[in-house]
Amino acid sequence: VQLVESGGRLVQAGDSLRLSCAASGMTFPNYAVAWFRQAPGKEREFVAAVNWGGGHTIYADDAKGRFTISRNNANSTAHLQMTNLKPGDTAVYYCAAVIISHWRNSRTPGEYDYWGQGTHVTVSS
């Protein structure tokens, strides 16, 4: 199983950015997918998650209204569309996956079995 994130870069406050997660070595529709982020010196925190079909999504409070998680099972990808970015959104963003039978609207890192290497997002003020 491999998850590869892409799309992170330096942006300015107020900008939008779309992150992508490409999955391989797995039957992608069998997995729930989440995005987490980790800022320097802080713990990894939940951002958003989506169920197997994309019809059910959950968000951290800070992400509601600004971020949108989606997935495309046909090409085994997931995305995080981020708008109105703030300097506080600066972090390494990780894609994570867990088999759907184990997913319970999971918001903690320990509930996910597979992780990507992360993509850096820096938001300048």
C-alpha positions as CSV (number, residue, x, y, z in Angstrom):
1,V,0.0,0.0,0.0
2,Q,1.3,3.4,-0.9
3,L,-0.2,6.9,-0.5
4,V,1.6,9.8,-2.2
5,E,0.6,13.4,-1.4
6,S,1.3,16.3,-3.8
7,G,0.3,19.9,-4.2
8,G,1.9,21.6,-1.2
9,R,3.7,24.8,-1.8
10,L,4.2,28.4,-0.5
11,V,1.1,30.5,-0.8
12,Q,-0.1,33.8,0.6
13,A,-2.9,34.3,3.2
14,G,-6.2,34.2,1.5
15,D,-5.1,32.0,-1.3
16,S,-6.5,28.6,-2.3
17,L,-4.7,25.3,-2.7
18,R,-5.6,21.8,-3.7
19,L,-3.8,18.8,-2.3
20,S,-3.9,15.4,-3.9
21,C,-3.4,11.9,-2.6
22,A,-2.7,9.1,-5.0
23,A,-3.2,5.6,-3.7
24,S,-1.8,2.3,-5.0
25,G,-1.5,-1.3,-3.9
26,M,-5.0,-1.2,-2.4
27,T,-8.6,-1.6,-3.4
28,F,-9.2,2.1,-2.9
29,P,-13.1,2.0,-2.5
30,N,-12.6,-0.3,0.5
31,Y,-10.9,2.4,2.5
32,A,-11.9,5.6,4.2
33,V,-9.4,8.4,3.6
34,A,-8.4,11.3,5.9
35,W,-6.2,14.3,5.8
36,F,-4.1,15.2,8.9
37,R,-1.6,18.0,9.4
38,Q,1.4,18.6,11.6
39,A,2.9,22.0,12.3
40,P,6.4,22.3,13.7
41,G,6.5,21.5,17.4
42,K,2.9,20.4,17.4
43,E,1.1,17.1,17.4
44,R,-0.5,15.7,14.3
45,E,-4.1,16.9,14.0
46,F,-7.1,15.8,12.1
47,V,-8.3,17.9,9.2
48,A,-11.0,16.0,7.3
49,A,-12.1,12.5,6.3
50,V,-14.3,10.9,3.7
51,N,-16.0,7.5,3.7
52,W,-15.6,5.0,0.9
53,G,-18.1,6.5,-1.6
54,G,-17.5,10.2,-0.8
55,G,-21.0,10.8,0.4
56,H,-20.1,11.2,4.1
57,T,-17.5,13.7,5.2
58,I,-16.3,15.0,8.5
59,Y,-14.2,18.1,9.3
60,A,-12.2,19.6,12.1
61,D,-13.8,22.8,13.3
62,D,-11.1,24.9,11.8
63,A,-11.6,23.3,8.4
64,K,-15.3,23.6,8.2
65,G,-16.4,26.1,5.6
66,R,-12.9,26.5,4.2
67,F,-11.7,23.0,3.3
68,T,-13.4,20.4,1.2
69,I,-12.4,16.7,1.0
70,S,-13.3,14.6,-2.0
71,R,-12.3,11.4,-3.6
72,N,-12.3,9.8,-7.0
73,N,-12.5,6.0,-6.7
74,A,-12.1,5.5,-10.5
75,N,-8.5,6.8,-10.3
76,S,-7.7,6.1,-6.7
77,T,-7.2,9.6,-5.6
78,A,-8.4,11.9,-2.8
79,H,-8.2,15.6,-2.6
80,L,-8.3,18.4,-0.1
81,Q,-9.4,21.7,-1.5
82,M,-8.4,24.5,0.8
83,T,-9.6,28.1,0.5
84,N,-9.0,31.3,2.5
85,L,-5.7,29.9,3.8
86,K,-4.3,31.4,7.0
87,P,-0.7,31.4,8.4
88,G,-2.0,29.0,11.0
89,D,-2.6,26.4,8.2
90,T,1.1,26.1,7.7
91,A,2.0,22.4,8.3
92,V,2.9,19.2,6.6
93,Y,-0.3,17.6,5.3
94,Y,-0.6,13.9,5.4
95,C,-3.0,11.5,3.7
96,A,-4.1,8.5,5.7
97,A,-6.3,5.5,5.0
98,V,-8.1,2.8,7.0
99,I,-10.3,-0.1,5.8
100,I,-13.9,1.1,5.9
101,S,-15.0,-1.6,8.3
102,H,-12.7,-0.1,10.9
103,W,-13.7,3.5,10.3
104,R,-15.9,5.1,12.9
105,N,-15.8,8.8,11.9
106,S,-12.2,8.4,13.1
107,R,-10.3,11.6,14.0
108,T,-7.2,10.3,15.7
109,P,-4.0,9.3,13.9
110,G,-3.9,5.9,15.6
111,E,-7.1,4.9,13.9
112,Y,-5.5,5.0,10.5
113,D,-3.3,2.2,9.2
114,Y,-1.6,3.7,6.1
115,W,0.1,7.0,5.7
116,G,1.8,9.1,3.0
117,Q,5.0,10.9,3.4
118,G,3.4,14.3,3.6
119,T,3.4,17.5,1.5
120,H,4.5,20.9,2.9
121,V,2.1,23.8,2.9
122,T,3.4,27.2,3.9
123,V,1.0,30.2,4.2
124,S,2.7,33.6,4.4
125,S,1.0,36.6,5.9
